[in-house]
Amino acid sequence: MTNSTILTGITTTGTPHLGNYVGAIRPAIEASKDATAKPFYFLADYHALIKCSDPEKVRQSSLEIAATWLALGLDTKNATFYRQSDIPEIMELTWMLTCVTAKGLMNRAHAYKASVAENEANANTDPDKGITMGLFSYPILMAADMLIFNANKVPVGKDQIQHIEMARDIASRFNHIYGEHFALPKAITNDNAATLLGLDGRKMSKSYNNTIPLFAPEKKLKKLINKIKTNSLEPGEPKDPTDCTLFSTYQAFATESEVEAIRQQYANGIAWGEMKKILFEKINTHITPARERYDALMQDPKHIEMQLQEGAEKARTISAPFLLKLRQAVGIQKII
Ligand code: TRP
């Protein structure tokens, strides 16, 4: 198997924020334009059920994430953009993989272990309290996401590397029993992609509640940028750009020479209020055209749905025949 298929999933919980954009979405959209890559990007809506049992939230998040990717110019001719739940073969493969996955392998998954550790820290008598089979088996669903399209390059955050390794284990086991059906996926972590800091100076993350929504309306964007934490140095006092949230955020949106000019202004003692104004202008100018497309798309959900349907159709030309082959390989087939 010498293909080079890039694939990544986005769990449909929450609203995309600037950190998601800079760290994952922007590089993925760039890659979508590379005709030699043919990437697969999908809304991981069945993954959302692991963390979220509010149907309205899952629905709304799927819509917002799809609109976001389309508004940012995802090349849907080159990339295959679909919703996981539109590809029934993924769920079917999940069961086949479940039957070759060692329980001990799942016992070692970080997400599961962290939940157990939390229960133990809280002196719960049951270490598995509140842990669903969804959370426990989630690496198997993720393996099916990748293996159904024989993905071999999977761009992810560092927290996901273990899951890709587990997928390799599971795929090897299946190949060993039933013959060489799967390519082994490899995690690609982009060390050049910036990690944005949030309003409080920690990593920008939904779980810290310190995010700036990517398409926040102009006024809201300004308000949030004004909330970014700084130290108490006065205007005129020289400032250090290292470990400064305003500076590193600016860096994620500006050219090198613009960054150098701001570095000089820090040395000259720029006021924090002034820097916040500059940062707002920079981000707002960058985001405005996409925000306008986003707002228009959100008014036209039919168009979004159509794009997803087209993507699913394209994806299923691969997944449907492949699953038939896999069914045969395991002995699930018509008698004659
Ligand atoms: N679990 C991933 C995350 O939380 C999302 C995801 C689901 C994914 N399936 C995938 C990523 C397959 C890469 C490949 O970020």
Residues whose N, C-alpha, C, O or C-beta is under 5 A from the ligand:
A	BS01	LIG	L7 T8 G9 I10 T11 A44 H47 M142 D145 V154 P155
